[in-house]
């Protein structure tokens, strides 16, 4: 059984051969057993009919004279059967053949007694000893009902019947052999058509198992194997996507560690250097010391902002932030925040403009978090815009209030625009110390907008400026939904 189970071809071949051999064997057995008996019965019935016809011709002739002999010869030629006549004692008295060696011999007494009773006898082959060939024999009474002279025996050779069935058995054997050959060829093709794509699937699965997720199965069969190949390909697609996401997350994690290490090291190094200078007495004069203190204070503030932003981002990603939503006048918030940043923008020769379609634009939001969103967006615009302008617009748009913060600053390249929402990603890698930031602001903004059931997009061209567009739910629309 192990030898068979090791190969799909062997299993198919053995199962098909068993089916063919059993099927054809059953057919051959049925032909040999049932058809042969039926053929013998039909032949004996035909002999009985012919024997009765012979009796009709000679039933008025009680003695085997020349006329009887001629009639028997005639029926022998007509029926192609040998005919005997025996008397009431069972002695053979006439034959359809002129030189008959059986004349004078006797038939079985049991047969004679049945014939004398008027019964028809379908004899077995062994009832007539001395016949040189196997025969089928039929015995009918000779004479009339009230006057029986003996019996009429008709013989028919079974040699032709046996030859016919021998030919049928030989034909069945050849058909079986042909069936075996056809089955072998069909199983070979079938196993090849199954095993070849399965081997392809196996090789691809092994490649995928080693981490090569670019491998695909190129099988277009419209059957279960084709479905399996498509399933393998879909699995490979998902694994590839998972691997790419894992690599991306790993890169983000690595960048996060590198960035936060850099962000922490820079102010700490500066503070350490200034403290060493002060401790060693290298700074002379109160004015110089105050400048050093001011720089250290600014660096400590930067560290505080970094820690606060990190804590905010972690809480947002873990969904630990609770929003206290209420109707908020976005126009009022924009006026306050824009007014706060106007001096900083003016220092960079940048004009900050505010355009409101309505005096009051109510949104359903957490006021403090909305203010945080607006501050981050305007702060970014001021940082990267010099000798330009920043336009802030707000208007109602369907069930939302649309807010835009557009600047004419340095812009964002196409390669960077999809990455600006990542933690610690900075568009201007070589930014000056005046433009120092944590690189977490936009990541926090995106999370806060999504928590408000809003959305944010960005449009930018390098060297021409950037526009951030935010949609926040209107207060009346939110109330209608409730």
Buried (B, 14 or more C-beta within 10 A) or exposed (E): EEEEEEEBBBBBBBEBBEEBBEEBEEEBEEBBEEEBEEBBEEBBEBBBEBBBBBBEEBBEBBEBEEEBBEBBBBBBEEBEBBBBBBBBEBBBBBBBBEEBEBBEBBBBEEBBEBBBEEEBBBBEEEBBEEBEEEBBBBBBBBBEEEEBBBBBBBBBBBEEBEEBBEEBEEEBEEBBEEBBEEBBEEBEEBBEEBBEBBEBBEEBBEBBEEEEBEBBBEBEBEEEBBEBBBEBBEEBEEBBEEEEEEEEEEEBEEBBEEBBEEBBEBBEEBBEEBEEBBEEEEBEEEEEBEEBEEBBEBBEEBBEBBEEBBEBBEBBEEEEBEEEBEBBBBBBBBBEBBEBBBEBBEEBEBBBEBEBEEEEBBBBBBBEBBBBBBBBBBBBBBBBBBEBBBBBBBBBEEEBBBBBBBBBBBBBEEEBBEBBBBBBBBBBEEBEEEEBBBBBBBBBBBBBBEBBBBEBEBBBEBEEBBBBBBBBBBBBBBEEEE
